[in-house]
């Protein structure tokens, strides 16, 4: 399968990121008039770098100026490899260092150092610059990164840099293209005659033209009308690709950078996340308990507060800190997602980390909470699978492998243990979750039986629909089927009831219902309008429909038509008498003579026999359907 990657250009302002991108791709990523006038990148720039039958690589050029750090973080959040750009005539600068810290916090594993403008300085000076850079890179993800000497004007080293990028990415694992589609939006704009367009890097999964999608956190339903990858029409786009999506169903004003486009409802929309963080080495100001922070996660930037459970302030700590972020706005997050924390004023990067649990709750201050968070963070392989299934409800072996980073053999071995239950050929769930759903189904049925004691049960489709927002349909089907096997639930056609329920007339109306049936039975086949029996028995009008349906289901009454009903015993006796005294074919006259009925009752009775499939008409005759 073809693999897709996006690389990023990072580094200090005016170190030549945009010029290097143009030398590599022949695309000027500075599109805005202001960018060209000021000769600095303000917004993210994008360009295709390389494509063959096996590989497609795109480039994001991120702004280097400290004022545009938000755009920088949004750009590198979804990349697979970073080219750290350092100008030979200046060396490491403040934004170089900040970008390095951000890249480390975001978990970028692959890097290449491109020394630009190398034709401007002597070779001896380049050696000094390289030593300076190496010193700065100690302890970072770029510590062992290769150095490439380049010059974007003379094109020195450009081919070699491109080959190094391709070589590194060929060895790298691609993103998850089989999971649920997720694209953090980094650009929203409108195109005349086309409507709203969003851009972003596909974090995971795949998207196809015409697909129904949701914009989170608002829950806006949209459809992917058209896809473009580097200005070319595409029917599909995969994890790792830059894609522009023309959306139907929403206007430009209804979405913004930071929103997330997804194909599934299984993504957490949250304002409270349990996290593991590390702070920068040279933190200038103290971080205090519940201090306002700016959280950059995916392409979103939201204000919030940091909550510690084992301290009240933080000056410098090179160890991992377990804490919580309580945000002012909802975000979309998953376990393992990386983020950056910045101080809003004075502006500086505080640190960064990863999401332990996107559905954090309120905890007490103290070591017990730290122990709980640490257990949640570390977890044995089995505990991680349990935590994941608790969140996702049911998953296949392949999905568990992808989402836990455990190998397939380990996953299969874990799933043999007692806490796990196989749902179908591919999916697994937890025994405790199966029992929980059983209980919820039982409770729903019980509530329904109390409200509707006369009905056979709740329609299965309604039962599934009421719980499908919480659980996958296949899992619900599995639990209901298992409940039937052990006799917990009883199915009658489309209706389901629990084992302790039998349809019945409520006790306070039972006597009146019995009186009505006695009156109907007394009148034999010469009955009055059925509603008159209700009225005479004193049954309330709002109960009549349910009672009538119940008595029909139990066979105690049989409808001839909309107004005449016979007691079930009389109807069955009439059918038997007519069968015994007629041949295979008979007419209305014979039937009237045998049963002694007028046309008022005779015609509806015969039509009911037709409707029940006991007889059928041939011209003016009736024919018995013999068994």
C-alpha positions in Angstrom: 0.0 0.0 0.0 1.3 3.5 -0.8 2.6 5.4 2.2 2.1 9.1 2.9 4.3 11.4 4.9 4.4 15.1 5.8 7.7 16.7 6.8 8.2 20.1 8.5 10.7 22.9 8.1 11.5 24.5 11.5 14.0 27.1 12.7 14.7 30.7 13.4 13.3 33.5 11.3 15.3 34.4 8.2 17.3 31.2 8.3 16.0 30.3 4.9 13.2 27.8 5.5 10.9 29.1 2.8 13.8 29.4 0.3 15.0 25.9 1.1 11.4 24.6 0.6 11.3 26.3 -2.8 14.7 24.8 -3.8 13.4 21.3 -2.8 10.0 21.6 -4.4 10.0 24.5 -6.8 7.0 26.0 -4.9 7.0 29.4 -3.1 5.0 28.7 0.0 4.7 32.4 0.9 1.4 33.1 -0.7 0.2 36.2 1.2 0.9 39.7 0.0 2.1 40.7 3.5 4.5 37.7 3.5 6.1 38.8 0.3 6.3 42.4 1.3 7.9 41.6 4.7 9.8 38.6 3.5 8.7 36.5 6.5 6.3 33.6 6.7 3.1 34.3 8.7 0.9 31.4 7.8 1.8 27.7 7.2 3.0 27.0 3.7 2.6 23.7 1.9 4.3 22.0 -1.1 4.7 18.5 -2.7 8.2 17.2 -2.3 8.3 13.7 -3.8 6.1 11.0 -5.1 6.5 7.5 -6.6 4.5 4.3 -6.6 5.3 3.6 -3.0 5.8 7.0 -1.4 4.3 10.5 -1.3 5.9 13.3 0.7 4.6 16.8 1.4 6.3 19.7 3.1 5.0 22.2 5.7 7.0 25.4 6.0 6.3 26.9 9.4 6.8 30.5 10.5 10.0 31.2 12.4 9.1 34.5 14.1 8.2 34.2 17.8 5.0 36.1 17.1 3.8 33.3 15.0 4.6 30.4 17.4 0.9 29.3 17.3 1.1 28.7 13.6 4.4 26.9 14.0 2.9 24.5 16.6 -0.2 23.9 14.5 2.1 23.0 11.6 4.5 20.6 13.2 1.8 18.8 15.3 1.0 16.4 12.5 4.4 15.8 10.9 6.6 12.7 10.6 10.1 14.2 10.2 11.5 17.7 10.8 14.2 19.5 8.9 15.8 21.8 11.4 17.1 24.8 9.5 20.1 26.7 10.8 21.8 29.5 8.8 25.5 29.0 8.5 26.2 32.8 9.0 24.2 32.9 12.3 24.1 29.5 13.9 21.7 28.6 16.7 19.3 31.4 17.6 16.6 31.9 20.2 13.8 30.5 18.0 15.9 27.6 17.0 16.1 26.6 20.6 12.4 27.1 21.2 11.5 25.1 18.1 13.8 22.4 19.3 12.0 22.3 22.7 8.6 22.2 21.0 9.6 19.4 18.6 10.8 17.3 21.6 7.6 17.9 23.5 5.5 16.9 20.5 7.3 13.6 20.2 8.9 14.1 16.8 11.4 11.2 16.4 13.0 11.8 13.1 15.1 14.8 12.2 17.7 16.2 9.8 19.8 19.4 10.4 20.0 21.5 7.2 22.7 24.2 7.4 21.6 26.8 4.9 23.4 29.7 3.3 26.6 27.7 3.4 28.1 29.4 0.4 28.1 32.7 2.3 30.8 31.6 4.8 34.2 30.0 4.8 34.5 26.2 5.4 36.3 26.8 8.7 33.4 28.9 10.0 31.0 26.2 8.9 32.9 23.7 11.1 32.5 26.1 14.1 28.8 26.4 13.4 28.4 22.6 13.3 30.2 22.3 16.6 27.9 24.9 18.1 24.8 23.2 16.7 25.9 19.8 18.0 26.4 21.2 21.5 22.9 22.6 21.4 21.4 19.4 20.2 22.7 17.2 23.0 19.8 15.6 24.8 17.3 16.5 22.1 15.7 14.4 19.4 18.2 15.8 16.9 21.3 14.7 18.9 22.1 12.0 16.3 20.6 13.7 13.3 22.6 13.9 10.1 24.0 17.3 9.1 23.4 18.5 5.5 25.2 21.5 4.0 22.9 23.4 1.7 22.6 26.6 -0.2 19.2 27.3 -1.8 20.6 29.8 -4.4 23.5 27.7 -5.8 21.4 24.5 -5.0 24.4 23.1 -3.1 23.3 19.9 -1.2 19.7 20.2 -2.3 19.6 16.8 -4.1 21.5 15.2 -1.2 19.1 16.6 1.3 16.1 15.4 -0.7 17.6 11.9 -1.0 18.3 11.8 2.8 14.6 12.8 3.5 13.3 10.0 1.2 15.7 7.5 2.7 14.7 8.2 6.3 11.0 8.1 5.5 11.3 4.8 3.6 12.5 3.3 6.9 9.8 4.9 9.0 6.4 3.3 9.9 3.5 5.1 8.3 0.5 6.5 10.3 -2.6 4.4 11.0 -4.6 4.4 7.8 -7.1 1.8 9.1 -8.3 3.6 12.2 -11.1 6.2 12.4 -10.4 9.3 10.2 -9.2 12.4 12.1 -8.0 15.7 10.7 -7.2 18.7 12.9 -8.1 21.7 10.8 -5.3 24.3 10.3 -6.9 26.4 7.6 -10.5 27.4 6.8 -11.4 29.5 3.7 -14.1 29.8 1.0 -13.7 29.5 -2.7 -16.1 31.3 -5.0 -18.6 28.9 -6.5 -17.3 26.0 -4.4 -18.1 27.0 -0.8 -16.2 26.1 2.4 -12.8 24.5 2.2 -10.7 23.2 5.1 -7.1 22.1 5.1 -5.0 19.9 7.4 -2.8 16.9 7.7 -4.7 13.6 8.2 -3.6 12.3 11.6 -5.1 8.9 11.2 -7.5 6.9 9.0 -8.6 7.7 5.5 -11.3 9.8 3.8 -13.1 9.4 0.6 -15.1 11.8 -1.6 -18.7 12.0 -0.6 -18.1 10.7 3.0 -20.2 11.9 5.8 -18.1 13.6 8.6 -18.5 15.5 11.8 -16.8 18.7 12.9 -15.9 18.5 16.6 -16.2 19.8 19.2 -19.5 21.4 17.8 -20.8 18.2 16.4 -21.6 19.8 13.0 -22.6 17.2 10.4 -21.0 17.7 7.0 -20.1 15.9 3.8 -16.8 15.8 1.9 -17.9 17.1 -1.4 -14.5 17.1 -3.0 -10.9 16.3 -2.0 -7.7 17.9 -3.3 -4.1 16.8 -2.5 -1.7 19.6 -3.7 -4.2 21.2 -5.9 -5.0 17.9 -7.7 -8.5 16.2 -7.5 -8.4 13.0 -5.4 -11.1 10.5 -4.5 -9.2 9.3 -1.4 -6.8 10.8 1.1 -4.8 8.9 3.8 -3.1 9.4 7.1 0.1 11.4 6.6 -1.3 13.4 3.6 -2.0 17.1 3.4 -5.5 17.4 2.0 -8.0 20.2 1.2 -11.6 19.2 1.6 -14.6 21.0 0.1 -17.3 20.6 2.6 -21.1 20.6 2.1 -23.4 21.4 5.0 -21.5 24.1 6.8 -20.3 27.7 6.2 -16.9 29.2 6.7 -18.1 31.0 9.8 -19.2 27.8 11.5 -15.7 26.4 11.9 -12.2 27.5 12.7 -8.6 26.4 13.0 -8.4 24.0 15.9 -11.7 22.2 15.0 -11.3 18.5 14.2 -12.9 16.7 11.3 -13.7 13.1 12.1 -15.6 10.1 10.7 -16.6 8.6 14.1 -18.3 9.5 17.3 -15.7 7.7 19.3 -13.4 10.7 19.7 -13.4 12.3 23.2 -14.6 15.9 23.3 -13.3 17.2 26.6 -12.3 20.2 28.7 -10.5 18.2 31.4 -7.4 16.0 30.5 -5.1 14.0 32.7 -1.6 14.6 31.5 2.1 13.9 31.9 4.3 17.0 31.3 7.9 18.1 31.3 9.1 21.7 31.5 11.7 23.5 29.5 15.3 23.5 30.9 15.5 27.3 31.3 12.1 28.2 32.7 12.2 31.9 33.4 9.1 32.3 35.6 7.5 30.2 38.3 4.5 28.1 37.3 1.9 28.3 40.0 -1.0 26.1 41.0 -4.1 26.9 38.8 -2.1 29.4 36.8 -3.6 30.4 33.4 -1.9 28.6 30.6 -2.3 28.3 26.8 -2.6 24.7 25.6 -1.7 23.9 22.0 -3.0 20.4 21.0 -3.4 19.3 17.4 -4.1 22.6 15.7 -6.1 24.1 18.5 -5.1 26.8 21.0 -7.2 27.1 24.1 -6.8 28.8 27.4 -7.1 26.9 30.7 -5.5 26.3 34.0 -2.9 23.8 35.2 -3.8 21.8 38.3 -1.1 20.1 40.4 -1.9 17.3 42.9 1.5 17.1 44.6 2.8 20.7 44.6 1.7 24.3 44.5 4.3 25.8 42.3 7.0 24.7 39.8 10.2 26.4 39.0 12.5 23.8 37.4 11.9 20.1 37.3 13.5 17.8 34.8 11.3 14.9 35.8 7.9 14.0 34.5 5.0 15.7 36.3 1.6 14.1 36.5 -1.1 16.8 36.6 -4.3 17.9 35.0 -5.3 20.6 32.5 -8.8 22.2 32.9 -9.5 24.1 29.7 -11.9 26.9 29.0 -13.1 25.4 25.7 -13.7 21.9 24.5 -11.0 20.1 22.6 -10.8 16.7 20.8 -8.1 14.4 22.3 -7.0 10.8 22.6 -4.6 9.1 24.9 -1.1 9.6 23.6 -1.8 13.0 21.9 1.0 15.5 22.4 0.6 19.1 23.4 2.5 22.3 24.2 2.0 24.6 27.2 2.8 28.3 26.9 2.4 31.1 29.3 0.0 33.7 27.9 1.9 36.7 29.5 4.8 37.2 29.5 4.8 34.8 26.5 7.1 31.7 26.8 7.0 28.0 26.3 6.5 26.3 29.7 6.7 22.7 28.5 4.7 20.0 26.9 3.7 16.4 27.3 1.1 13.8 26.4 -2.5 12.9 27.3 -2.8 10.1 29.7 -6.6 10.2 29.8 -8.8 12.6 27.8 -11.7 12.1 30.2 -10.2 13.5 33.4 -12.3 13.9 36.4 -11.9 15.9 39.7 -9.3 14.4 42.1 -8.3 15.3 45.6 -4.9 16.9 46.2 -2.4 14.4 47.5 -0.2 11.4 46.7 -3.2 9.0 46.3 -4.1 10.9 43.1 -0.5 10.9 41.9 -0.5 7.1 42.4 -3.7 6.7 40.5 -2.5 8.8 37.6 0.8 6.9 37.6 -1.0 3.6 37.4 -3.2 5.0 34.6 -0.1 6.2 32.8 2.1 3.1 33.2 -0.3 0.2 33.3 0.6 -3.4 32.5 -0.2 -4.5 28.9 -3.4 -6.1 30.2 -4.4 -3.0 32.1 -3.8 -0.9 29.0 -6.0 -3.2 26.9 -8.7 -3.0 29.7 -8.5 0.8 29.8 -8.7 1.0 26.0 -11.7 -1.4 25.8 -13.4 0.5 28.7 -13.1 3.6 26.5 -13.8 2.1 23.1 -16.3 -0.6 24.2 -15.1 -3.2 21.6 -12.2 -3.5 19.3 -10.6 -6.0 16.9 -7.1 -7.5 17.5 -5.7 -5.2 14.8 -7.2 -2.1 16.4 -5.9 -3.1 19.8 -2.4 -3.6 18.3 -2.5 -0.1 16.7 -3.9 1.7 19.7 -1.8 0.1 22.4 1.5 -0.3 20.6 1.6 -3.9 21.8 2.5 -6.7 19.3 -0.2 -9.0 17.9 1.1 -12.1 19.8 0.9 -10.2 23.2 -2.6 -8.9 22.4 -3.9 -12.4 21.5 -2.4 -13.9 24.7 -4.0 -11.2 26.8 -7.4 -11.7 25.3 -7.4 -15.4 26.5 -7.7 -14.1 30.1 -10.9 -13.9 32.1 -11.7 -10.2 31.8 -12.2 -10.5 28.0 -15.1 -11.7 25.9 -15.1 -12.3 22.1 -18.1 -10.5 20.5 -17.8 -11.9 17.0 -15.1 -13.2 14.6 -13.0 -10.0 15.0 -14.1 -8.0 18.0 -13.5 -8.3 21.7 -15.0 -6.6 24.8 -14.8 -6.8 28.6 -16.9 -9.2 30.7 -17.7 -6.4 33.0 -18.9 -4.3 30.1 -21.1 -7.2 28.9 -22.7 -7.5 32.3 -23.2 -3.7 32.5 -25.0 -3.6 29.2 -27.1 -6.6 30.3 -28.1 -4.7 33.3 -28.9 -1.5 31.3 -31.0 -3.6 28.8 -32.8 -5.3 31.7 -33.5 -1.9 33.3 -34.8 -0.4 30.1 -37.1 -3.4 29.6 -38.3 -3.2 33.1 -39.1 0.5 32.9 -41.0 -0.2 29.6 -42.9 -3.1 31.1 -44.1 -0.9 34.0 -45.3 1.8 31.7 -46.8 -0.7 29.2 -47.8 -3.9 31.0 -50.2 -4.9 28.3 -47.6 -4.9 25.5 -45.6 -7.9 24.5 -42.4 -6.1 25.1 -40.1 -3.4 23.6 -39.3 -3.5 19.9 -35.7 -4.6 19.4 -35.0 -1.8 17.0 -36.1 0.8 19.6 -34.0 -0.9 22.3 -30.9 -0.8 20.0 -31.5 2.8 19.1 -31.8 3.9 22.7 -28.4 2.5 23.5 -26.4 3.0 20.3 -25.0 6.3 21.3 -23.2 4.6 24.2 -22.3 1.2 22.6 -21.5 -0.2 19.1 -24.5 -2.0 17.6 -22.6 -5.2 17.1 -21.8 -5.3 20.9 -25.5 -4.6 21.8 -26.6 -7.4 19.5 -24.1 -9.8 21.1 -25.3 -8.9 24.6 -28.9 -9.3 23.7 -28.3 -12.7 22.0 -26.3 -14.0 24.9 -29.1 -12.8 27.2 -31.6 -14.8 25.2 -29.4 -17.9 25.3 -29.4 -17.9 29.1 -33.1 -17.0 29.3 -32.5 -13.5 30.7 -34.4 -12.0 27.7 -37.3 -13.5 25.8 -37.9 -12.5 22.2 -41.3 -12.8 20.5 -40.9 -11.7 16.9 -39.7 -8.1 16.9 -40.5 -7.7 20.6 -38.2 -8.4 23.6 -39.1 -8.7 27.3 -37.2 -9.8 30.3 -37.6 -13.2 31.9 -39.8 -12.1 34.8 -42.4 -10.3 32.7 -45.6 -11.6 31.3 -48.0 -9.2 29.5 -51.0 -8.6 31.7 -53.9 -6.2 32.4 -53.0 -3.9 35.3 -54.6 -5.2 38.5 -56.7 -2.1 39.0 -58.4 -2.7 35.6 -58.4 -6.5 35.7 -61.9 -7.0 37.1 -63.5 -4.6 34.6 -61.6 -6.3 31.7 -63.0 -9.7 32.9 -66.5 -8.2 33.0 -66.1 -6.9 29.5 -65.0 -10.4 28.2 -67.9 -12.0 30.0 -70.4 -9.6 28.4 -68.8 -10.3 25.0 -68.9 -14.0 25.5 -72.5 -13.9 26.6 -73.6 -12.1 23.4 -72.1 -15.0 21.3 -71.9 -14.0 17.6 -74.6 -11.4 17.8 -72.3 -8.7 19.3 -72.6 -5.0 19.7 -70.0 -2.5 18.7 -66.8 -3.4 20.6 -66.4 0.2 22.0 -69.8 -0.2 23.7 -68.4 -3.1 25.8 -65.5 -0.8 26.9 -67.9 1.9 27.9 -70.2 -0.5 29.8 -67.3 -2.0 31.7 -66.0 1.4 32.7 -62.6 1.1 31.1 -60.9 4.4 30.4 -60.6 5.6 26.8 -56.8 6.0 27.0 -56.4 2.3 27.9 -58.7 0.9 25.3 -56.1 0.6 22.5 -53.6 -1.3 24.6 -56.3 -3.6 26.1 -57.7 -4.4 22.7 -54.2 -5.2 21.3 -53.4 -7.3 24.4 -56.6 -9.3 24.1 -56.0 -9.9 20.4 -52.4 -11.0 21.0 -53.6 -13.5 23.7 -56.4 -14.7 21.4 -59.2 -13.8 23.9 -60.9 -11.6 21.3 -60.8 -11.7 17.4 -61.5 -8.7 15.3 -64.0 -9.2 12.5 -63.5 -5.7 11.3 -62.9 -2.3 12.9 -66.1 -2.3 15.0 -67.1 -5.9 15.6 -65.1 -8.3 17.7 -66.0 -11.8 18.9 -64.9 -13.6 21.9 -62.0 -15.9 20.9 -63.9 -19.0 21.9 -66.9 -18.2 19.7 -64.6 -17.3 16.8 -62.7 -20.6 17.0 -65.9 -22.6 17.5 -67.5 -20.9 14.4 -64.4 -21.7 12.3 -64.5 -25.4 13.4 -68.2 -25.7 12.8 -67.9 -24.2 9.3 -65.0 -26.5 8.4 -66.9 -29.6 9.5 -70.1 -28.8 7.6 -68.8 -27.4 4.3 -66.8 -28.9 1.4 -63.5 -27.6 0.2 -65.4 -24.9 -1.6 -68.5 -23.0 -0.2 -70.4 -19.8 -0.7 -71.8 -17.1 1.6 -75.3 -18.6 1.6 -74.1 -22.0 2.9 -72.1 -20.3 5.6 -75.1 -18.1 6.7 -77.3 -21.2 6.9 -74.7 -23.2 9.0 -73.9 -20.3 11.4 -77.2 -18.6 11.4 -75.7 -15.2 10.9 -76.9 -12.1 8.9 -74.6 -10.5 6.3 -73.8 -7.8 9.0 -71.6 -10.4 10.7 -71.2 -13.0 8.0 -69.2 -10.9 5.5 -66.7 -9.5 8.1 -66.2 -13.0 9.5 -65.4 -14.5 6.0 -63.1 -11.6 5.2 -61.3 -12.2 8.5 -60.8 -15.8 7.5 -59.3 -14.6 4.2 -57.0 -12.2 6.1 -55.9 -14.9 8.5 -55.0 -17.1 5.5 -57.6 -19.8 6.3 -59.6 -19.3 3.1 -59.3 -17.4 -0.2 -61.8 -16.2 -2.7 -62.5 -17.6 -6.1 -65.2 -15.3 -7.7 -68.2 -15.7 -5.3 -66.9 -18.8 -3.6 -64.5 -19.4 -0.7 -61.9 -22.1 -0.8 -60.4 -23.6 2.4 -56.6 -23.6 2.5 -56.0 -27.2 3.5 -52.9 -28.0 5.7 
